[in-house]
Amino acid sequence: MTGWRPALAALLVWAAHFFAAYGLMLAFPRAAAVAWLTLGLGLACLAILAWILRSNPRHVIVLAATLLAAVGIAWQSIVGLF
């Protein structure tokens, strides 16, 4: 099996995190709980990325996509706190 499927899965996790976090922030712009929900969502998505990377450690494309998605998720989760 090639590494394209897990690489796509990593990028889809990033996209799902973006849409969920953005939707939470739009629905409840001033709620303090949204910041913590966004952080929890980010940690859950990072755990999924770790599972994807652990399942396919030898493919360079999976490593690159997972690291890119992890940086994006971390950045979006930190921005959501402020």
PDB file with one MODEL, atoms N, CA, C and O in Angstrom:
MODEL        1
ATOM      1  N   MET A   1       0.836  -1.178   0.000  1.00  0.00           N
ATOM      2  CA  MET A   1       0.000   0.000   0.000  1.00  0.00           C
ATOM      3  C   MET A   1       0.883   1.244   0.000  1.00  0.00           C
ATOM      4  O   MET A   1       1.871   1.328   0.730  1.00  0.00           O
ATOM      5  N   THR A   2       0.515   2.172  -0.806  1.00  0.00           N
ATOM      6  CA  THR A   2       1.289   3.407  -0.869  1.00  0.00           C
ATOM      7  C   THR A   2       0.932   4.310   0.302  1.00  0.00           C
ATOM      8  O   THR A   2       0.003   4.043   1.064  1.00  0.00           O
ATOM      9  N   GLY A   3       1.687   5.366   0.415  1.00  0.00           N
ATOM     10  CA  GLY A   3       1.472   6.281   1.529  1.00  0.00           C
ATOM     11  C   GLY A   3       0.465   7.372   1.250  1.00  0.00           C
ATOM     12  O   GLY A   3       0.281   8.265   2.078  1.00  0.00           O
ATOM     13  N   TRP A   4      -0.194   7.323   0.101  1.00  0.00           N
ATOM     14  CA  TRP A   4      -1.103   8.412  -0.239  1.00  0.00           C
ATOM     15  C   TRP A   4      -2.366   8.422   0.608  1.00  0.00           C
ATOM     16  O   TRP A   4      -2.860   9.488   0.976  1.00  0.00           O
ATOM     17  N   ARG A   5      -2.884   7.257   0.914  1.00  0.00           N
ATOM     18  CA  ARG A   5      -4.113   7.190   1.698  1.00  0.00           C
ATOM     19  C   ARG A   5      -3.920   7.744   3.117  1.00  0.00           C
ATOM     20  O   ARG A   5      -4.727   8.563   3.557  1.00  0.00           O
ATOM     21  N   PRO A   6      -2.883   7.325   3.842  1.00  0.00           N
ATOM     22  CA  PRO A   6      -2.669   7.917   5.177  1.00  0.00           C
ATOM     23  C   PRO A   6      -2.286   9.391   5.113  1.00  0.00           C
ATOM     24  O   PRO A   6      -2.632  10.159   6.011  1.00  0.00           O
ATOM     25  N   ALA A   7      -1.579   9.793   4.066  1.00  0.00           N
ATOM     26  CA  ALA A   7      -1.236  11.213   3.930  1.00  0.00           C
ATOM     27  C   ALA A   7      -2.491  12.042   3.716  1.00  0.00           C
ATOM     28  O   ALA A   7      -2.633  13.123   4.288  1.00  0.00           O
ATOM     29  N   LEU A   8      -3.396  11.539   2.898  1.00  0.00           N
ATOM     30  CA  LEU A   8      -4.659  12.230   2.691  1.00  0.00           C
ATOM     31  C   LEU A   8      -5.477  12.255   3.977  1.00  0.00           C
ATOM     32  O   LEU A   8      -6.130  13.254   4.280  1.00  0.00           O
ATOM     33  N   ALA A   9      -5.445  11.162   4.733  1.00  0.00           N
ATOM     34  CA  ALA A   9      -6.165  11.113   6.001  1.00  0.00           C
ATOM     35  C   ALA A   9      -5.635  12.168   6.969  1.00  0.00           C
ATOM     36  O   ALA A   9      -6.417  12.808   7.673  1.00  0.00           O
ATOM     37  N   ALA A  10      -4.322  12.355   7.013  1.00  0.00           N
ATOM     38  CA  ALA A  10      -3.736  13.374   7.896  1.00  0.00           C
ATOM     39  C   ALA A  10      -4.206  14.771   7.504  1.00  0.00           C
ATOM     40  O   ALA A  10      -4.534  15.581   8.371  1.00  0.00           O
ATOM     41  N   LEU A  11      -4.241  15.051   6.225  1.00  0.00           N
ATOM     42  CA  LEU A  11      -4.689  16.367   5.782  1.00  0.00           C
ATOM     43  C   LEU A  11      -6.193  16.548   5.996  1.00  0.00           C
ATOM     44  O   LEU A  11      -6.656  17.662   6.241  1.00  0.00           O
ATOM     45  N   LEU A  12      -6.948  15.463   5.905  1.00  0.00           N
ATOM     46  CA  LEU A  12      -8.382  15.543   6.185  1.00  0.00           C
ATOM     47  C   LEU A  12      -8.653  15.794   7.669  1.00  0.00           C
ATOM     48  O   LEU A  12      -9.613  16.482   8.017  1.00  0.00           O
ATOM     49  N   VAL A  13      -7.821  15.245   8.533  1.00  0.00           N
ATOM     50  CA  VAL A  13      -7.944  15.526   9.970  1.00  0.00           C
ATOM     51  C   VAL A  13      -7.712  17.010  10.214  1.00  0.00           C
ATOM     52  O   VAL A  13      -8.424  17.635  11.000  1.00  0.00           O
ATOM     53  N   TRP A  14      -6.726  17.566   9.548  1.00  0.00           N
ATOM     54  CA  TRP A  14      -6.454  18.999   9.676  1.00  0.00           C
ATOM     55  C   TRP A  14      -7.649  19.825   9.192  1.00  0.00           C
ATOM     56  O   TRP A  14      -8.047  20.790   9.845  1.00  0.00           O
ATOM     57  N   ALA A  15      -8.214  19.444   8.053  1.00  0.00           N
ATOM     58  CA  ALA A  15      -9.365  20.170   7.513  1.00  0.00           C
ATOM     59  C   ALA A  15     -10.567  20.060   8.448  1.00  0.00           C
ATOM     60  O   ALA A  15     -11.268  21.046   8.677  1.00  0.00           O
ATOM     61  N   ALA A  16     -10.806  18.873   8.985  1.00  0.00           N
ATOM     62  CA  ALA A  16     -11.928  18.692   9.913  1.00  0.00           C
ATOM     63  C   ALA A  16     -11.735  19.537  11.170  1.00  0.00           C
ATOM     64  O   ALA A  16     -12.689  20.120  11.686  1.00  0.00           O
ATOM     65  N   HIS A  17     -10.502  19.600  11.658  1.00  0.00           N
ATOM     66  CA  HIS A  17     -10.217  20.438  12.825  1.00  0.00           C
ATOM     67  C   HIS A  17     -10.484  21.906  12.511  1.00  0.00           C
ATOM     68  O   HIS A  17     -11.072  22.625  13.320  1.00  0.00           O
ATOM     69  N   PHE A  18     -10.055  22.340  11.349  1.00  0.00           N
ATOM     70  CA  PHE A  18     -10.252  23.736  10.975  1.00  0.00           C
ATOM     71  C   PHE A  18     -11.733  24.082  10.932  1.00  0.00           C
ATOM     72  O   PHE A  18     -12.152  25.087  11.506  1.00  0.00           O
ATOM     73  N   PHE A  19     -12.532  23.252  10.253  1.00  0.00           N
ATOM     74  CA  PHE A  19     -13.955  23.556  10.126  1.00  0.00           C
ATOM     75  C   PHE A  19     -14.671  23.489  11.472  1.00  0.00           C
ATOM     76  O   PHE A  19     -15.538  24.318  11.749  1.00  0.00           O
ATOM     77  N   ALA A  20     -14.323  22.521  12.305  1.00  0.00           N
ATOM     78  CA  ALA A  20     -14.965  22.407  13.621  1.00  0.00           C
ATOM     79  C   ALA A  20     -14.588  23.583  14.521  1.00  0.00           C
ATOM     80  O   ALA A  20     -15.455  24.166  15.173  1.00  0.00           O
ATOM     81  N   ALA A  21     -13.307  23.934  14.560  1.00  0.00           N
ATOM     82  CA  ALA A  21     -12.869  25.044  15.408  1.00  0.00           C
ATOM     83  C   ALA A  21     -13.447  26.368  14.914  1.00  0.00           C
ATOM     84  O   ALA A  21     -13.891  27.188  15.718  1.00  0.00           O
ATOM     85  N   TYR A  22     -13.445  26.579  13.611  1.00  0.00           N
ATOM     86  CA  TYR A  22     -13.990  27.811  13.047  1.00  0.00           C
ATOM     87  C   TYR A  22     -15.489  27.908  13.310  1.00  0.00           C
ATOM     88  O   TYR A  22     -16.004  28.981  13.622  1.00  0.00           O
ATOM     89  N   GLY A  23     -16.182  26.779  13.183  1.00  0.00           N
ATOM     90  CA  GLY A  23     -17.615  26.769  13.447  1.00  0.00           C
ATOM     91  C   GLY A  23     -17.929  27.069  14.903  1.00  0.00           C
ATOM     92  O   GLY A  23     -18.874  27.799  15.200  1.00  0.00           O
ATOM     93  N   LEU A  24     -17.137  26.504  15.816  1.00  0.00           N
ATOM     94  CA  LEU A  24     -17.339  26.797  17.241  1.00  0.00           C
ATOM     95  C   LEU A  24     -17.116  28.274  17.535  1.00  0.00           C
ATOM     96  O   LEU A  24     -17.876  28.888  18.284  1.00  0.00           O
ATOM     97  N   MET A  25     -16.074  28.836  16.943  1.00  0.00           N
ATOM     98  CA  MET A  25     -15.767  30.240  17.210  1.00  0.00           C
ATOM     99  C   MET A  25     -16.793  31.181  16.586  1.00  0.00           C
ATOM    100  O   MET A  25     -17.047  32.264  17.114  1.00  0.00           O
ATOM    101  N   LEU A  26     -17.379  30.774  15.472  1.00  0.00           N
ATOM    102  CA  LEU A  26     -18.431  31.601  14.872  1.00  0.00           C
ATOM    103  C   LEU A  26     -19.745  31.490  15.636  1.00  0.00           C
ATOM    104  O   LEU A  26     -20.464  32.477  15.792  1.00  0.00           O
ATOM    105  N   ALA A  27     -20.054  30.299  16.107  1.00  0.00           N
ATOM    106  CA  ALA A  27     -21.319  30.095  16.801  1.00  0.00           C
ATOM    107  C   ALA A  27     -21.328  30.779  18.165  1.00  0.00           C
ATOM    108  O   ALA A  27     -22.342  31.346  18.571  1.00  0.00           O
ATOM    109  N   PHE A  28     -20.204  30.725  18.871  1.00  0.00           N
ATOM    110  CA  PHE A  28     -20.114  31.291  20.215  1.00  0.00           C
ATOM    111  C   PHE A  28     -18.868  32.175  20.312  1.00  0.00           C
ATOM    112  O   PHE A  28     -17.863  31.747  20.878  1.00  0.00           O
ATOM    113  N   PRO A  29     -18.912  33.391  19.776  1.00  0.00           N
ATOM    114  CA  PRO A  29     -17.693  34.195  19.673  1.00  0.00           C
ATOM    115  C   PRO A  29     -17.108  34.665  21.007  1.00  0.00           C
ATOM    116  O   PRO A  29     -15.892  34.837  21.104  1.00  0.00           O
ATOM    117  N   ARG A  30     -17.920  34.876  22.022  1.00  0.00           N
ATOM    118  CA  ARG A  30     -17.419  35.430  23.277  1.00  0.00           C
ATOM    119  C   ARG A  30     -17.350  34.405  24.414  1.00  0.00           C
ATOM    120  O   ARG A  30     -16.963  34.753  25.530  1.00  0.00           O
ATOM    121  N   ALA A  31     -17.714  33.165  24.149  1.00  0.00           N
ATOM    122  CA  ALA A  31     -17.761  32.167  25.211  1.00  0.00           C
ATOM    123  C   ALA A  31     -16.352  31.680  25.554  1.00  0.00           C
ATOM    124  O   ALA A  31     -15.559  31.352  24.671  1.00  0.00           O
ATOM    125  N   ALA A  32     -16.066  31.640  26.847  1.00  0.00           N
ATOM    126  CA  ALA A  32     -14.742  31.185  27.287  1.00  0.00           C
ATOM    127  C   ALA A  32     -14.581  29.682  27.100  1.00  0.00           C
ATOM    128  O   ALA A  32     -13.465  29.190  26.933  1.00  0.00           O
ATOM    129  N   ALA A  33     -15.683  28.960  27.128  1.00  0.00           N
ATOM    130  CA  ALA A  33     -15.606  27.503  26.971  1.00  0.00           C
ATOM    131  C   ALA A  33     -15.168  27.102  25.572  1.00  0.00           C
ATOM    132  O   ALA A  33     -14.621  26.016  25.384  1.00  0.00           O
ATOM    133  N   VAL A  34     -15.397  27.956  24.598  1.00  0.00           N
ATOM    134  CA  VAL A  34     -15.012  27.638  23.217  1.00  0.00           C
ATOM    135  C   VAL A  34     -13.498  27.504  23.099  1.00  0.00           C
ATOM    136  O   VAL A  34     -13.006  26.652  22.359  1.00  0.00           O
ATOM    137  N   ALA A  35     -12.769  28.328  23.815  1.00  0.00           N
ATOM    138  CA  ALA A  35     -11.309  28.236  23.764  1.00  0.00           C
ATOM    139  C   ALA A  35     -10.843  26.876  24.275  1.00  0.00           C
ATOM    140  O   ALA A  35      -9.936  26.272  23.702  1.00  0.00           O
ATOM    141  N   TRP A  36     -11.455  26.399  25.341  1.00  0.00           N
ATOM    142  CA  TRP A  36     -11.056  25.103  25.895  1.00  0.00           C
ATOM    143  C   TRP A  36     -11.541  23.954  25.022  1.00  0.00           C
ATOM    144  O   TRP A  36     -10.861  22.935  24.904  1.00  0.00           O
ATOM    145  N   LEU A  37     -12.714  24.109  24.409  1.00  0.00           N
ATOM    146  CA  LEU A  37     -13.183  23.092  23.472  1.00  0.00           C
ATOM    147  C   LEU A  37     -12.272  23.005  22.246  1.00  0.00           C
ATOM    148  O   LEU A  37     -11.995  21.915  21.744  1.00  0.00           O
ATOM    149  N   THR A  38     -11.815  24.152  21.774  1.00  0.00           N
ATOM    150  CA  THR A  38     -10.898  24.169  20.641  1.00  0.00           C
ATOM    151  C   THR A  38      -9.574  23.508  21.004  1.00  0.00           C
ATOM    152  O   THR A  38      -9.003  22.769  20.203  1.00  0.00           O
ATOM    153  N   LEU A  39      -9.098  23.770  22.190  1.00  0.00           N
ATOM    154  CA  LEU A  39      -7.858  23.128  22.640  1.00  0.00           C
ATOM    155  C   LEU A  39      -8.036  21.613  22.768  1.00  0.00           C
ATOM    156  O   LEU A  39      -7.164  20.849  22.353  1.00  0.00           O
ATOM    157  N   GLY A  40      -9.152  21.181  23.333  1.00  0.00           N
ATOM    158  CA  GLY A  40      -9.422  19.750  23.439  1.00  0.00           C
ATOM    159  C   GLY A  40      -9.570  19.088  22.083  1.00  0.00           C
ATOM    160  O   GLY A  40      -9.099  17.971  21.871  1.00  0.00           O
ATOM    161  N   LEU A  41     -10.226  19.780  21.169  1.00  0.00           N
ATOM    162  CA  LEU A  41     -10.352  19.273  19.802  1.00  0.00           C
ATOM    163  C   LEU A  41      -8.985  19.146  19.147  1.00  0.00           C
ATOM    164  O   LEU A  41      -8.710  18.174  18.443  1.00  0.00           O
ATOM    165  N   GLY A  42      -8.138  20.128  19.381  1.00  0.00           N
ATOM    166  CA  GLY A  42      -6.782  20.079  18.827  1.00  0.00           C
ATOM    167  C   GLY A  42      -5.979  18.920  19.370  1.00  0.00           C
ATOM    168  O   GLY A  42      -5.270  18.250  18.620  1.00  0.00           O
ATOM    169  N   LEU A  43      -6.082  18.674  20.672  1.00  0.00           N
ATOM    170  CA  LEU A  43      -5.361  17.547  21.261  1.00  0.00           C
ATOM    171  C   LEU A  43      -5.888  16.215  20.736  1.00  0.00           C
ATOM    172  O   LEU A  43      -5.111  15.286  20.512  1.00  0.00           O
ATOM    173  N   ALA A  44      -7.197  16.115  20.539  1.00  0.00           N
ATOM    174  CA  ALA A  44      -7.768  14.886  19.983  1.00  0.00           C
ATOM    175  C   ALA A  44      -7.284  14.663  18.551  1.00  0.00           C
ATOM    176  O   ALA A  44      -6.966  13.538  18.168  1.00  0.00           O
ATOM    177  N   CYS A  45      -7.230  15.733  17.767  1.00  0.00           N
ATOM    178  CA  CYS A  45      -6.746  15.607  16.386  1.00  0.00           C
ATOM    179  C   CYS A  45      -5.259  15.266  16.343  1.00  0.00           C
ATOM    180  O   CYS A  45      -4.823  14.512  15.473  1.00  0.00           O
ATOM    181  N   LEU A  46      -4.486  15.807  17.262  1.00  0.00           N
ATOM    182  CA  LEU A  46      -3.063  15.449  17.317  1.00  0.00           C
ATOM    183  C   LEU A  46      -2.875  13.979  17.692  1.00  0.00           C
ATOM    184  O   LEU A  46      -1.941  13.329  17.223  1.00  0.00           O
ATOM    185  N   ALA A  47      -3.763  13.459  18.537  1.00  0.00           N
ATOM    186  CA  ALA A  47      -3.703  12.033  18.869  1.00  0.00           C
ATOM    187  C   ALA A  47      -4.024  11.173  17.654  1.00  0.00           C
ATOM    188  O   ALA A  47      -3.408  10.127  17.450  1.00  0.00           O
ATOM    189  N   ILE A  48      -4.980  11.607  16.852  1.00  0.00           N
ATOM    190  CA  ILE A  48      -5.305  10.877  15.616  1.00  0.00           C
ATOM    191  C   ILE A  48      -4.120  10.912  14.659  1.00  0.00           C
ATOM    192  O   ILE A  48      -3.810   9.908  14.017  1.00  0.00           O
ATOM    193  N   LEU A  49      -3.459  12.057  14.559  1.00  0.00           N
ATOM    194  CA  LEU A  49      -2.279  12.155  13.691  1.00  0.00           C
ATOM    195  C   LEU A  49      -1.156  11.256  14.179  1.00  0.00           C
ATOM    196  O   LEU A  49      -0.442  10.661  13.372  1.00  0.00           O
ATOM    197  N   ALA A  50      -0.993  11.154  15.481  1.00  0.00           N
ATOM    198  CA  ALA A  50       0.028  10.254  16.028  1.00  0.00           C
ATOM    199  C   ALA A  50      -0.280   8.811  15.669  1.00  0.00           C
ATOM    200  O   ALA A  50       0.631   8.038  15.372  1.00  0.00           O
ATOM    201  N   TRP A  51      -1.556   8.439  15.692  1.00  0.00           N
ATOM    202  CA  TRP A  51      -1.954   7.087  15.323  1.00  0.00           C
ATOM    203  C   TRP A  51      -1.685   6.834  13.840  1.00  0.00           C
ATOM    204  O   TRP A  51      -1.222   5.756  13.468  1.00  0.00           O
ATOM    205  N   ILE A  52      -1.974   7.823  12.994  1.00  0.00           N
ATOM    206  CA  ILE A  52      -1.713   7.684  11.560  1.00  0.00           C
ATOM    207  C   ILE A  52      -0.222   7.518  11.315  1.00  0.00           C
ATOM    208  O   ILE A  52       0.188   6.675  10.518  1.00  0.00           O
ATOM    209  N   LEU A  53       0.588   8.312  11.993  1.00  0.00           N
ATOM    210  CA  LEU A  53       2.036   8.237  11.802  1.00  0.00           C
ATOM    211  C   LEU A  53       2.594   6.927  12.334  1.00  0.00           C
ATOM    212  O   LEU A  53       3.511   6.357  11.742  1.00  0.00           O
ATOM    213  N   ARG A  54       2.057   6.450  13.432  1.00  0.00           N
ATOM    214  CA  ARG A  54       2.529   5.189  13.994  1.00  0.00           C
ATOM    215  C   ARG A  54       2.158   4.004  13.105  1.00  0.00           C
ATOM    216  O   ARG A  54       2.870   3.000  13.070  1.00  0.00           O
ATOM    217  N   SER A  55       1.050   4.124  12.392  1.00  0.00           N
ATOM    218  CA  SER A  55       0.615   3.044  11.515  1.00  0.00           C
ATOM    219  C   SER A  55       1.465   2.935  10.251  1.00  0.00           C
ATOM    220  O   SER A  55       1.610   1.845   9.697  1.00  0.00           O
ATOM    221  N   ASN A  56       2.025   4.047   9.792  1.00  0.00           N
ATOM    222  CA  ASN A  56       2.790   4.090   8.541  1.00  0.00           C
ATOM    223  C   ASN A  56       4.077   4.891   8.725  1.00  0.00           C
ATOM    224  O   ASN A  56       4.201   5.972   8.149  1.00  0.00           O
ATOM    225  N   PRO A  57       5.030   4.404   9.500  1.00  0.00           N
ATOM    226  CA  PRO A  57       6.198   5.229   9.822  1.00  0.00           C
ATOM    227  C   PRO A  57       7.236   5.322   8.707  1.00  0.00           C
ATOM    228  O   PRO A  57       8.097   6.201   8.762  1.00  0.00           O
ATOM    229  N   ARG A  58       7.189   4.459   7.709  1.00  0.00           N
ATOM    230  CA  ARG A  58       8.274   4.405   6.737  1.00  0.00           C
ATOM    231  C   ARG A  58       8.054   5.245   5.486  1.00  0.00           C
ATOM    232  O   ARG A  58       8.980   5.428   4.696  1.00  0.00           O
ATOM    233  N   HIS A  59       6.865   5.747   5.298  1.00  0.00           N
ATOM    234  CA  HIS A  59       6.587   6.526   4.101  1.00  0.00           C
ATOM    235  C   HIS A  59       6.916   7.993   4.339  1.00  0.00           C
ATOM    236  O   HIS A  59       6.431   8.597   5.295  1.00  0.00           O
ATOM    237  N   VAL A  60       7.725   8.551   3.484  1.00  0.00           N
ATOM    238  CA  VAL A  60       8.134   9.958   3.634  1.00  0.00           C
ATOM    239  C   VAL A  60       6.945  10.885   3.433  1.00  0.00           C
ATOM    240  O   VAL A  60       6.825  11.902   4.115  1.00  0.00           O
ATOM    241  N   ILE A  61       6.066  10.536   2.496  1.00  0.00           N
ATOM    242  CA  ILE A  61       4.922  11.402   2.228  1.00  0.00           C
ATOM    243  C   ILE A  61       3.977  11.445   3.434  1.00  0.00           C
ATOM    244  O   ILE A  61       3.365  12.477   3.709  1.00  0.00           O
ATOM    245  N   VAL A  62       3.862  10.322   4.151  1.00  0.00           N
ATOM    246  CA  VAL A  62       3.018  10.294   5.354  1.00  0.00           C
ATOM    247  C   VAL A  62       3.643  11.155   6.442  1.00  0.00           C
ATOM    248  O   VAL A  62       2.941  11.890   7.137  1.00  0.00           O
ATOM    249  N   LEU A  63       4.943  11.066   6.588  1.00  0.00           N
ATOM    250  CA  LEU A  63       5.641  11.882   7.578  1.00  0.00           C
ATOM    251  C   LEU A  63       5.469  13.367   7.274  1.00  0.00           C
ATOM    252  O   LEU A  63       5.185  14.158   8.173  1.00  0.00           O
ATOM    253  N   ALA A  64       5.639  13.742   6.020  1.00  0.00           N
ATOM    254  CA  ALA A  64       5.522  15.152   5.637  1.00  0.00           C
ATOM    255  C   ALA A  64       4.096  15.665   5.849  1.00  0.00           C
ATOM    256  O   ALA A  64       3.900  16.746   6.404  1.00  0.00           O
ATOM    257  N   ALA A  65       3.114  14.900   5.413  1.00  0.00           N
ATOM    258  CA  ALA A  65       1.722  15.335   5.552  1.00  0.00           C
ATOM    259  C   ALA A  65       1.309  15.401   7.020  1.00  0.00           C
ATOM    260  O   ALA A  65       0.593  16.316   7.427  1.00  0.00           O
ATOM    261  N   THR A  66       1.756  14.439   7.807  1.00  0.00           N
ATOM    262  CA  THR A  66       1.400  14.423   9.224  1.00  0.00           C
ATOM    263  C   THR A  66       2.035  15.592   9.967  1.00  0.00           C
ATOM    264  O   THR A  66       1.386  16.223  10.802  1.00  0.00           O
ATOM    265  N   LEU A  67       3.278  15.881   9.674  1.00  0.00           N
ATOM    266  CA  LEU A  67       3.934  17.019  10.331  1.00  0.00           C
ATOM    267  C   LEU A  67       3.306  18.348   9.918  1.00  0.00           C
ATOM    268  O   LEU A  67       3.139  19.241  10.749  1.00  0.00           O
ATOM    269  N   LEU A  68       2.962  18.478   8.654  1.00  0.00           N
ATOM    270  CA  LEU A  68       2.293  19.692   8.190  1.00  0.00           C
ATOM    271  C   LEU A  68       0.939  19.857   8.877  1.00  0.00           C
ATOM    272  O   LEU A  68       0.592  20.950   9.325  1.00  0.00           O
ATOM    273  N   ALA A  69       0.184  18.774   8.956  1.00  0.00           N
ATOM    274  CA  ALA A  69      -1.117  18.831   9.621  1.00  0.00           C
ATOM    275  C   ALA A  69      -0.964  19.123  11.110  1.00  0.00           C
ATOM    276  O   ALA A  69      -1.759  19.874  11.675  1.00  0.00           O
ATOM    277  N   ALA A  70       0.047  18.539  11.754  1.00  0.00           N
ATOM    278  CA  ALA A  70       0.262  18.772  13.180  1.00  0.00           C
ATOM    279  C   ALA A  70       0.602  20.236  13.462  1.00  0.00           C
ATOM    280  O   ALA A  70       0.109  20.814  14.430  1.00  0.00           O
ATOM    281  N   VAL A  71       1.431  20.824  12.631  1.00  0.00           N
ATOM    282  CA  VAL A  71       1.775  22.245  12.809  1.00  0.00           C
ATOM    283  C   VAL A  71       0.534  23.110  12.602  1.00  0.00           C
ATOM    284  O   VAL A  71       0.305  24.053  13.360  1.00  0.00           O
ATOM    285  N   GLY A  72      -0.267  22.798  11.588  1.00  0.00           N
ATOM    286  CA  GLY A  72      -1.487  23.557  11.337  1.00  0.00           C
ATOM    287  C   GLY A  72      -2.476  23.448  12.480  1.00  0.00           C
ATOM    288  O   GLY A  72      -3.067  24.449  12.886  1.00  0.00           O
ATOM    289  N   ILE A  73      -2.666  22.247  13.003  1.00  0.00           N
ATOM    290  CA  ILE A  73      -3.595  22.042  14.113  1.00  0.00           C
ATOM    291  C   ILE A  73      -3.104  22.750  15.374  1.00  0.00           C
ATOM    292  O   ILE A  73      -3.886  23.387  16.080  1.00  0.00           O
ATOM    293  N   ALA A  74      -1.813  22.636  15.651  1.00  0.00           N
ATOM    294  CA  ALA A  74      -1.269  23.315  16.832  1.00  0.00           C
ATOM    295  C   ALA A  74      -1.436  24.826  16.713  1.00  0.00           C
ATOM    296  O   ALA A  74      -1.823  25.492  17.674  1.00  0.00           O
ATOM    297  N   TRP A  75      -1.148  25.354  15.547  1.00  0.00           N
ATOM    298  CA  TRP A  75      -1.284  26.806  15.344  1.00  0.00           C
ATOM    299  C   TRP A  75      -2.724  27.252  15.506  1.00  0.00           C
ATOM    300  O   TRP A  75      -2.989  28.257  16.166  1.00  0.00           O
ATOM    301  N   GLN A  76      -3.653  26.524  14.919  1.00  0.00           N
ATOM    302  CA  GLN A  76      -5.062  26.906  15.020  1.00  0.00           C
ATOM    303  C   GLN A  76      -5.586  26.754  16.440  1.00  0.00           C
ATOM    304  O   GLN A  76      -6.449  27.524  16.863  1.00  0.00           O
ATOM    305  N   SER A  77      -5.087  25.787  17.174  1.00  0.00           N
ATOM    306  CA  SER A  77      -5.546  25.611  18.553  1.00  0.00           C
ATOM    307  C   SER A  77      -5.008  26.707  19.458  1.00  0.00           C
ATOM    308  O   SER A  77      -5.713  27.167  20.357  1.00  0.00           O
ATOM    309  N   ILE A  78      -3.781  27.127  19.236  1.00  0.00           N
ATOM    310  CA  ILE A  78      -3.207  28.203  20.048  1.00  0.00           C
ATOM    311  C   ILE A  78      -3.889  29.527  19.751  1.00  0.00           C
ATOM    312  O   ILE A  78      -4.166  30.297  20.670  1.00  0.00           O
ATOM    313  N   VAL A  79      -4.163  29.803  18.491  1.00  0.00           N
ATOM    314  CA  VAL A  79      -4.849  31.041  18.126  1.00  0.00           C
ATOM    315  C   VAL A  79      -6.254  31.054  18.705  1.00  0.00           C
ATOM    316  O   VAL A  79      -6.758  32.114  19.078  1.00  0.00           O
ATOM    317  N   GLY A  80      -6.898  29.883  18.785  1.00  0.00           N
ATOM    318  CA  GLY A  80      -8.229  29.813  19.350  1.00  0.00           C
ATOM    319  C   GLY A  80      -8.296  30.172  20.822  1.00  0.00           C
ATOM    320  O   GLY A  80      -9.363  30.524  21.325  1.00  0.00           O
ATOM    321  N   LEU A  81      -7.186  30.089  21.511  1.00  0.00           N
ATOM    322  CA  LEU A  81      -7.171  30.428  22.939  1.00  0.00           C
ATOM    323  C   LEU A  81      -7.201  31.933  23.176  1.00  0.00           C
ATOM    324  O   LEU A  81      -7.549  32.378  24.270  1.00  0.00           O
ATOM    325  N   PHE A  82      -6.843  32.720  22.169  1.00  0.00           N
ATOM    326  CA  PHE A  82      -6.772  34.175  22.374  1.00  0.00           C
ATOM    327  C   PHE A  82      -7.885  34.877  21.715  1.00  0.00           C
ATOM    328  O   PHE A  82      -7.973  36.103  21.791  1.00  0.00           O
TER     329      PHE A  82
ENDMDL
END
